[in-house]
Amino acid sequence: MDDMAAEAEEAESEDSETEQSVDTVKKDNNLSVEQSGEKSEENVSEDDVVQNESIDDRMETETSNVSHTPSLEGYSAQETEYARVLLMTGMVDSASSIIYISHYPAGSPVADGYEDSIKFLDPTTVIMGEYGYSGSITYASHGDGNITIYPMPSHWHQEDKSPEGYRTYAQEILDEAETVYVEPGNNRDIINIIDSVIFDYYD
């Protein structure tokens, strides 16, 4: 009997130790999971902060760029166009302090002064530098950012000075005209040109 009681007591002790061991493992596991969750939340929180800071920095940079871009408000559309054409083509000496502007209606003769010459189909604008050697550009604006540039000579030196000779040369000019898109350009460059020259109109 004593032996049976001892065995029962020993079995009960082993069961108690097993339960305590299981409880310990469960507690350790729960603690590990809680700590892992806290670390995960910390990592997510740190990532969110870094991402938000990156977005804020980018927005601040974009806002700064916009705020430092000068506006063309206050400058006429015509002078803005002239400056863009000058900037894009480079056909007029940039050292010219005076820019002469003239406009011709559609139907004007290509060879100015020769009414029997071939006619321009569109209104044209002529931009000339301060001096004869400063260069010039003759073009027709289409109102959509495109212009047609005519390769006008500074002087008419063709061999055939007859009316037919002028008509032939004028036709060649129309045939060799090139239509190009005028890039808007940088506002600061456009403003610098407008502010640095005098536009003199003699229509």
CYANA upper distance limits for C-alpha pairs under 8 A (distance plus 0.5 A):
  1 MET  CA      5 ALA  CA      6.78
  2 ASP  CA      6 ALA  CA      6.69
  3 ASP  CA      7 GLU  CA      6.71
  4 MET  CA      8 ALA  CA      6.70
  5 ALA  CA      9 GLU  CA      6.62
  6 ALA  CA     10 GLU  CA      6.58
  7 GLU  CA     11 ALA  CA      6.68
  8 ALA  CA     12 GLU  CA      6.69
  9 GLU  CA     13 SER  CA      6.74
 10 GLU  CA     14 GLU  CA      6.81
 11 ALA  CA     15 ASP  CA      6.78
 12 GLU  CA     16 SER  CA      6.76
 13 SER  CA     17 GLU  CA      6.79
 14 GLU  CA     18 THR  CA      6.69
 15 ASP  CA     19 GLU  CA      6.73
 16 SER  CA     20 GLN  CA      6.73
 17 GLU  CA     21 SER  CA      6.63
 18 THR  CA     22 VAL  CA      6.70
 19 GLU  CA     23 ASP  CA      6.62
 20 GLN  CA     24 THR  CA      6.64
 21 SER  CA     25 VAL  CA      6.78
 22 VAL  CA     26 LYS  CA      6.71
 23 ASP  CA     27 LYS  CA      6.66
 24 THR  CA     28 ASP  CA      6.64
 25 VAL  CA     29 ASN  CA      6.58
 26 LYS  CA     30 ASN  CA      6.58
 27 LYS  CA     31 LEU  CA      6.55
 28 ASP  CA     32 SER  CA      6.60
 29 ASN  CA     33 VAL  CA      6.66
 30 ASN  CA     34 GLU  CA      6.63
 31 LEU  CA     35 GLN  CA      6.59
 32 SER  CA     36 SER  CA      6.52
 33 VAL  CA     37 GLY  CA      6.57
 34 GLU  CA     38 GLU  CA      6.71
 35 GLN  CA     39 LYS  CA      6.71
 36 SER  CA     40 SER  CA      6.60
 37 GLY  CA     41 GLU  CA      6.62
 38 GLU  CA     42 GLU  CA      6.64
 39 LYS  CA     43 ASN  CA      6.62
 40 SER  CA     44 VAL  CA      6.63
 41 GLU  CA     45 SER  CA      6.47
 42 GLU  CA     46 GLU  CA      6.63
 43 ASN  CA     47 ASP  CA      6.62
 44 VAL  CA     48 ASP  CA      6.60
 45 SER  CA     49 VAL  CA      6.81
 46 GLU  CA     50 VAL  CA      6.77
 47 ASP  CA     51 GLN  CA      6.56
 48 ASP  CA     52 ASN  CA      6.48
 49 VAL  CA     53 GLU  CA      6.55
 50 VAL  CA     54 SER  CA      6.68
 51 GLN  CA     55 ILE  CA      6.78
 52 ASN  CA     56 ASP  CA      6.60
 53 GLU  CA     57 ASP  CA      6.61
 54 SER  CA     58 ARG  CA      6.74
 55 ILE  CA     59 MET  CA      6.65
 56 ASP  CA     60 GLU  CA      6.56
 57 ASP  CA     61 THR  CA      6.68
 58 ARG  CA     62 GLU  CA      6.72
 59 MET  CA     63 THR  CA      6.54
 60 GLU  CA     64 SER  CA      6.54
 61 THR  CA     65 ASN  CA      6.72
 62 GLU  CA     66 VAL  CA      6.78
 63 THR  CA     67 SER  CA      6.59
 64 SER  CA     68 HIS  CA      6.69
 65 ASN  CA     69 THR  CA      6.87
 69 THR  CA    187 ASN  CA      7.62
 69 THR  CA    188 ARG  CA      7.83
 70 PRO  CA    187 ASN  CA      6.69
 70 PRO  CA    188 ARG  CA      6.65
 71 SER  CA    187 ASN  CA      7.29
 72 LEU  CA     80 THR  CA      8.48
 72 LEU  CA    187 ASN  CA      7.16
 72 LEU  CA    191 ILE  CA      7.77
 75 TYR  CA     79 GLU  CA      7.49
 75 TYR  CA     80 THR  CA      7.22
 76 SER  CA     80 THR  CA      6.67
 77 ALA  CA     81 GLU  CA      6.66
 78 GLN  CA     82 TYR  CA      6.78
 79 GLU  CA     83 ALA  CA      6.62
 79 GLU  CA    194 ILE  CA      7.38
 80 THR  CA     84 ARG  CA      6.69
 80 THR  CA    190 ILE  CA      7.30
 80 THR  CA    194 ILE  CA      7.92
 81 GLU  CA     85 VAL  CA      6.64
 82 TYR  CA     86 LEU  CA      6.60
 82 TYR  CA    127 ILE  CA      8.23
 83 ALA  CA     87 LEU  CA      6.48
 83 ALA  CA    190 ILE  CA      6.23
 83 ALA  CA    193 ILE  CA      6.56
 83 ALA  CA    194 ILE  CA      6.85
 84 ARG  CA     88 MET  CA      6.50
 84 ARG  CA    182 VAL  CA      7.39
 84 ARG  CA    183 GLU  CA      7.74
 84 ARG  CA    184 PRO  CA      7.16
 84 ARG  CA    185 GLY  CA      7.30
 84 ARG  CA    190 ILE  CA      6.92
 85 VAL  CA     89 THR  CA      6.44
 85 VAL  CA    182 VAL  CA      7.14
 86 LEU  CA     90 GLY  CA      6.04
 86 LEU  CA     91 MET  CA      7.29
 86 LEU  CA     92 VAL  CA      7.08
 87 LEU  CA    190 ILE  CA      8.15
 88 MET  CA    182 VAL  CA      7.37
 88 MET  CA    183 GLU  CA      7.70
 90 GLY  CA     94 SER  CA      8.01
 91 MET  CA    135 GLY  CA      6.42
 91 MET  CA    136 SER  CA      6.64
 91 MET  CA    137 ILE  CA      6.90
 92 VAL  CA     96 SER  CA      8.28
 92 VAL  CA    127 ILE  CA      8.45
 92 VAL  CA    128 MET  CA      7.23
 92 VAL  CA    129 GLY  CA      6.16
 92 VAL  CA    134 SER  CA      6.20
 92 VAL  CA    135 GLY  CA      5.01
 92 VAL  CA    136 SER  CA      5.95
 92 VAL  CA    137 ILE  CA      7.79
 93 ASP  CA    129 GLY  CA      6.86
 93 ASP  CA    134 SER  CA      5.46
 93 ASP  CA    135 GLY  CA      6.72
 96 SER  CA    129 GLY  CA      6.17
 96 SER  CA    130 GLU  CA      5.74
 96 SER  CA    131 TYR  CA      8.36
 96 SER  CA    134 SER  CA      7.53
 96 SER  CA    197 VAL  CA      7.78
 97 SER  CA    130 GLU  CA      7.17
 97 SER  CA    196 SER  CA      7.26
 97 SER  CA    197 VAL  CA      5.14
 97 SER  CA    198 ILE  CA      6.82
 98 ILE  CA    129 GLY  CA      7.06
 98 ILE  CA    130 GLU  CA      5.57
 98 ILE  CA    197 VAL  CA      5.92
 98 ILE  CA    198 ILE  CA      5.29
 98 ILE  CA    199 PHE  CA      6.58
 98 ILE  CA    200 ASP  CA      7.35
 99 ILE  CA    127 ILE  CA      7.24
 99 ILE  CA    128 MET  CA      6.29
 99 ILE  CA    129 GLY  CA      5.59
 99 ILE  CA    130 GLU  CA      6.37
 99 ILE  CA    197 VAL  CA      7.16
 99 ILE  CA    198 ILE  CA      6.55
 99 ILE  CA    199 PHE  CA      5.43
 99 ILE  CA    200 ASP  CA      6.53
100 TYR  CA    126 VAL  CA      8.45
100 TYR  CA    127 ILE  CA      6.26
100 TYR  CA    128 MET  CA      5.54
100 TYR  CA    129 GLY  CA      6.85
100 TYR  CA    130 GLU  CA      7.55
100 TYR  CA    199 PHE  CA      6.41
100 TYR  CA    200 ASP  CA      5.28
100 TYR  CA    201 TYR  CA      6.37
100 TYR  CA    202 TYR  CA      7.79
101 ILE  CA    125 THR  CA      7.64
101 ILE  CA    126 VAL  CA      6.29
101 ILE  CA    127 ILE  CA      5.42
101 ILE  CA    128 MET  CA      7.10
101 ILE  CA    199 PHE  CA      7.26
101 ILE  CA    200 ASP  CA      6.50
101 ILE  CA    201 TYR  CA      5.30
101 ILE  CA    202 TYR  CA      6.94
101 ILE  CA    203 ASP  CA      7.99
102 SER  CA    125 THR  CA      6.33
102 SER  CA    126 VAL  CA      5.73
102 SER  CA    127 ILE  CA      7.32
102 SER  CA    201 TYR  CA      6.45
102 SER  CA    202 TYR  CA      6.05
102 SER  CA    203 ASP  CA      5.28
103 HIS  CA    123 PRO  CA      7.77
103 HIS  CA    124 THR  CA      6.32
103 HIS  CA    125 THR  CA      5.10
103 HIS  CA    126 VAL  CA      6.86
103 HIS  CA    203 ASP  CA      6.13
104 TYR  CA    108 SER  CA      6.81
104 TYR  CA    123 PRO  CA      6.09
104 TYR  CA    124 THR  CA      5.71
104 TYR  CA    125 THR  CA      6.91
104 TYR  CA    203 ASP  CA      8.02
105 PRO  CA    122 ASP  CA      7.51
105 PRO  CA    123 PRO  CA      4.85
105 PRO  CA    124 THR  CA      7.04
106 ALA  CA    119 LYS  CA      8.26
106 ALA  CA    120 PHE  CA      6.25
106 ALA  CA    121 LEU  CA      5.75
106 ALA  CA    122 ASP  CA      4.85
106 ALA  CA    123 PRO  CA      4.70
106 ALA  CA    124 THR  CA      7.64
107 GLY  CA    119 LYS  CA      5.56
107 GLY  CA    120 PHE  CA      5.64
107 GLY  CA    121 LEU  CA      6.17
107 GLY  CA    122 ASP  CA      7.55
107 GLY  CA    123 PRO  CA      8.15
108 SER  CA    112 ASP  CA      8.28
108 SER  CA    115 GLU  CA      8.47
108 SER  CA    119 LYS  CA      5.84
108 SER  CA    120 PHE  CA      6.08
108 SER  CA    123 PRO  CA      8.45
109 PRO  CA    113 GLY  CA      7.93
109 PRO  CA    114 TYR  CA      7.04
109 PRO  CA    115 GLU  CA      6.28
109 PRO  CA    116 ASP  CA      7.90
109 PRO  CA    117 SER  CA      5.98
109 PRO  CA    118 ILE  CA      6.19
109 PRO  CA    119 LYS  CA      4.75
109 PRO  CA    120 PHE  CA      6.64
110 VAL  CA    117 SER  CA      6.93
110 VAL  CA    118 ILE  CA      6.30
110 VAL  CA    119 LYS  CA      5.88
110 VAL  CA    120 PHE  CA      6.43
110 VAL  CA    170 ALA  CA      6.24
111 ALA  CA    115 GLU  CA      8.35
111 ALA  CA    117 SER  CA      6.49
111 ALA  CA    118 ILE  CA      7.94
111 ALA  CA    166 TYR  CA      7.34
111 ALA  CA    167 ARG  CA      8.48
111 ALA  CA    170 ALA  CA      6.82
114 TYR  CA    163 PRO  CA      8.43
114 TYR  CA    166 TYR  CA      8.47
116 ASP  CA    163 PRO  CA      7.78
116 ASP  CA    167 ARG  CA      8.15
117 SER  CA    163 PRO  CA      7.75
117 SER  CA    166 TYR  CA      6.80
117 SER  CA    167 ARG  CA      5.42
117 SER  CA    170 ALA  CA      7.41
118 ILE  CA    167 ARG  CA      6.08
118 ILE  CA    170 ALA  CA      6.33
118 ILE  CA    171 GLN  CA      6.85
120 PHE  CA    124 THR  CA      8.18
120 PHE  CA    174 LEU  CA      8.47
122 ASP  CA    140 ALA  CA      6.87
123 PRO  CA    140 ALA  CA      6.53
123 PRO  CA    141 SER  CA      8.31
124 THR  CA    138 THR  CA      7.25
124 THR  CA    139 TYR  CA      5.98
124 THR  CA    140 ALA  CA      4.98
124 THR  CA    141 SER  CA      7.70
125 THR  CA    138 THR  CA      6.20
125 THR  CA    139 TYR  CA      5.96
125 THR  CA    140 ALA  CA      6.65
125 THR  CA    141 SER  CA      8.33
126 VAL  CA    136 SER  CA      7.54
126 VAL  CA    137 ILE  CA      6.22
126 VAL  CA    138 THR  CA      4.92
126 VAL  CA    139 TYR  CA      7.08
127 ILE  CA    136 SER  CA      5.94
127 ILE  CA    137 ILE  CA      5.81
127 ILE  CA    138 THR  CA      7.00
128 MET  CA    132 GLY  CA      8.47
128 MET  CA    134 SER  CA      7.72
128 MET  CA    135 GLY  CA      6.55
128 MET  CA    136 SER  CA      4.71
128 MET  CA    137 ILE  CA      7.11
129 GLY  CA    133 TYR  CA      8.24
129 GLY  CA    134 SER  CA      5.20
129 GLY  CA    135 GLY  CA      6.10
129 GLY  CA    136 SER  CA      6.65
130 GLU  CA    134 SER  CA      6.66
131 TYR  CA    135 GLY  CA      8.25
135 GLY  CA    154 SER  CA      8.49
136 SER  CA    154 SER  CA      8.35
137 ILE  CA    149 ILE  CA      7.82
137 ILE  CA    150 TYR  CA      8.09
137 ILE  CA    151 PRO  CA      8.34
137 ILE  CA    152 MET  CA      8.01
138 THR  CA    149 ILE  CA      6.50
138 THR  CA    150 TYR  CA      6.12
138 THR  CA    151 PRO  CA      7.90
138 THR  CA    152 MET  CA      7.22
139 TYR  CA    147 ILE  CA      6.82
139 TYR  CA    148 THR  CA      5.80
139 TYR  CA    149 ILE  CA      4.85
139 TYR  CA    150 TYR  CA      6.28
140 ALA  CA    147 ILE  CA      5.93
140 ALA  CA    148 THR  CA      5.61
140 ALA  CA    149 ILE  CA      7.19
141 SER  CA    145 GLY  CA      8.18
141 SER  CA    146 ASN  CA      6.91
141 SER  CA    147 ILE  CA      4.98
141 SER  CA    148 THR  CA      7.13
142 HIS  CA    146 ASN  CA      6.19
142 HIS  CA    147 ILE  CA      6.25
142 HIS  CA    148 THR  CA      8.35
145 GLY  CA    181 TYR  CA      6.19
145 GLY  CA    182 VAL  CA      6.09
145 GLY  CA    183 GLU  CA      8.11
146 ASN  CA    179 THR  CA      7.11
146 ASN  CA    180 VAL  CA      5.99
146 ASN  CA    181 TYR  CA      4.79
146 ASN  CA    182 VAL  CA      6.39
147 ILE  CA    179 THR  CA      5.97
147 ILE  CA    180 VAL  CA      6.13
147 ILE  CA    181 TYR  CA      6.92
147 ILE  CA    182 VAL  CA      7.58
148 THR  CA    177 ALA  CA      6.88
148 THR  CA    178 GLU  CA      5.87
148 THR  CA    179 THR  CA      4.52
148 THR  CA    180 VAL  CA      6.85
149 ILE  CA    177 ALA  CA      6.03
149 ILE  CA    178 GLU  CA      5.79
149 ILE  CA    179 THR  CA      6.67
149 ILE  CA    180 VAL  CA      8.17
150 TYR  CA    173 ILE  CA      6.73
150 TYR  CA    174 LEU  CA      7.13
150 TYR  CA    176 GLU  CA      7.67
150 TYR  CA    177 ALA  CA      5.10
150 TYR  CA    178 GLU  CA      7.27
151 PRO  CA    173 ILE  CA      6.39
151 PRO  CA    176 GLU  CA      7.53
151 PRO  CA    177 ALA  CA      6.84
152 MET  CA    173 ILE  CA      7.17
158 GLN  CA    165 GLY  CA      8.03
158 GLN  CA    166 TYR  CA      8.49
158 GLN  CA    169 TYR  CA      8.01
159 GLU  CA    165 GLY  CA      8.34
160 ASP  CA    164 GLU  CA      8.29
160 ASP  CA    165 GLY  CA      5.21
160 ASP  CA    166 TYR  CA      7.89
161 LYS  CA    165 GLY  CA      6.03
161 LYS  CA    166 TYR  CA      7.03
162 SER  CA    166 TYR  CA      6.96
163 PRO  CA    167 ARG  CA      6.74
164 GLU  CA    168 THR  CA      6.60
165 GLY  CA    169 TYR  CA      6.72
166 TYR  CA    170 ALA  CA      6.47
167 ARG  CA    171 GLN  CA      6.63
168 THR  CA    172 GLU  CA      6.87
169 TYR  CA    173 ILE  CA      6.92
170 ALA  CA    174 LEU  CA      7.00
171 GLN  CA    175 ASP  CA      6.61
172 GLU  CA    176 GLU  CA      6.58
173 ILE  CA    177 ALA  CA      6.71
185 GLY  CA    189 ASP  CA      7.88
185 GLY  CA    190 ILE  CA      7.63
186 ASN  CA    190 ILE  CA      6.84
187 ASN  CA    191 ILE  CA      6.61
188 ARG  CA    192 ASN  CA      6.63
189 ASP  CA    193 ILE  CA      6.90
190 ILE  CA    194 ILE  CA      6.90
191 ILE  CA    195 ASP  CA      6.46
192 ASN  CA    196 SER  CA      6.47
193 ILE  CA    197 VAL  CA      6.91
194 ILE  CA    198 ILE  CA      8.18
